[in-house]
Amino acid sequence: MYAIVEIAGQQFKVEQNLKLYVHRLEQEAGQTVEFDNVLLADNDGKVTVGSPRVAGAKVSAKVLSHLKGDKVIVFKKKRRKGYQKQNGHRQSLTQIQIENISL
């Protein structure tokens, strides 16, 4: 059984006991969060496609931790003009574990 869920503006294919990193969520570590924006659900070969979402379907997950992603260096340069600019960025992430998919 799997589902395609929209979490924090991104779509993920999730299964039970799957750990994944999503954009920072507001819940504290250890709390449970539910996502009801299920776009597609597969129950042992029986596929249900929502328009735009599957009615009554929910995915519950447990927040494991909050962390920051790897540093990304942004370097801009215009040749022969003496223009250089360097900037760094680290994305704030949340690690979650999918506990239950209910249809």
C-alpha positions as CSV (number, residue, x, y, z in Angstrom):
1,M,0.0,0.0,0.0
2,Y,1.3,3.4,-0.9
3,A,0.0,6.9,-1.5
4,I,1.1,10.1,-3.1
5,V,0.7,13.0,-0.6
6,E,1.4,16.7,-0.8
7,I,3.4,17.8,2.2
8,A,4.6,21.4,2.6
9,G,4.1,22.1,-1.1
10,Q,5.9,19.0,-2.5
11,Q,4.6,15.7,-3.6
12,F,5.9,12.5,-2.0
13,K,5.3,8.8,-2.6
14,V,4.9,7.3,0.9
15,E,4.6,3.9,2.4
16,Q,4.2,2.7,5.9
17,N,7.4,3.0,8.1
18,L,9.1,5.2,5.5
19,K,11.4,7.9,6.8
20,L,11.8,11.0,4.7
21,Y,12.9,14.7,4.8
22,V,10.4,17.4,4.1
23,H,10.5,21.2,4.5
24,R,10.3,22.4,8.1
25,L,7.0,21.7,9.8
26,E,5.7,23.6,12.9
27,Q,5.2,20.5,15.1
28,E,7.7,19.6,17.8
29,A,9.8,16.4,17.7
30,G,7.8,13.4,18.9
31,Q,4.4,14.8,17.9
32,T,2.1,13.2,15.3
33,V,1.0,15.1,12.2
34,E,-1.8,14.2,9.7
35,F,-1.8,15.0,6.0
36,D,-5.2,14.9,4.3
37,N,-4.1,16.1,0.9
38,V,-3.8,12.6,-0.6
39,L,-3.6,12.8,-4.4
40,L,-3.5,9.0,-5.2
41,A,-3.8,5.9,-3.2
42,D,-2.9,2.3,-4.0
43,N,-4.4,-0.5,-1.9
44,D,-2.9,-3.9,-3.2
45,G,-3.4,-3.0,-6.9
46,K,-6.6,-1.1,-6.5
47,V,-5.6,2.5,-7.5
48,T,-7.8,5.4,-6.4
49,V,-7.0,8.7,-8.1
50,G,-8.4,11.9,-6.5
51,S,-9.8,14.8,-8.3
52,P,-8.0,16.8,-6.9
53,R,-7.7,14.6,-3.7
54,V,-9.0,11.3,-2.5
55,A,-12.0,11.8,-0.2
56,G,-11.5,10.5,3.3
57,A,-7.9,9.4,2.9
58,K,-5.4,10.5,5.5
59,V,-1.7,9.8,6.2
60,S,-0.4,10.1,9.7
61,A,3.3,10.6,10.5
62,K,5.5,11.1,13.5
63,V,8.0,14.0,13.6
64,L,11.4,12.6,14.4
65,S,13.7,15.6,14.3
66,H,14.4,19.0,12.9
67,L,17.7,19.7,11.2
68,K,19.4,21.7,8.5
69,G,20.4,20.3,5.0
70,D,23.8,20.5,3.4
71,K,25.2,23.9,2.5
72,V,24.7,25.1,-1.0
73,I,27.1,27.7,-2.4
74,V,25.7,30.3,-4.8
75,F,28.4,32.0,-6.8
76,K,27.7,34.7,-9.4
77,K,30.3,36.2,-11.7
78,K,30.3,38.4,-14.7
79,R,33.5,38.0,-16.7
80,R,35.8,41.0,-17.3
81,K,33.7,43.2,-15.2
82,G,35.2,42.6,-11.7
83,Y,31.8,41.4,-10.4
84,Q,31.8,38.4,-8.0
85,K,29.2,37.6,-5.4
86,Q,29.2,34.5,-3.1
87,N,26.3,33.4,-0.9
88,G,25.5,30.3,1.0
89,H,22.2,28.6,2.0
90,R,21.2,25.8,4.3
91,Q,17.6,24.5,4.0
92,S,15.6,23.8,7.2
93,L,14.3,20.3,7.1
94,T,12.1,18.0,9.2
95,Q,12.6,14.2,9.3
96,I,9.3,12.3,9.6
97,Q,8.3,8.6,9.7
98,I,5.1,7.5,8.1
99,E,3.0,5.6,10.6
100,N,-0.4,4.9,8.9
101,I,-2.2,5.3,5.6
102,S,-6.0,5.2,6.0
103,L,-8.4,5.2,3.1
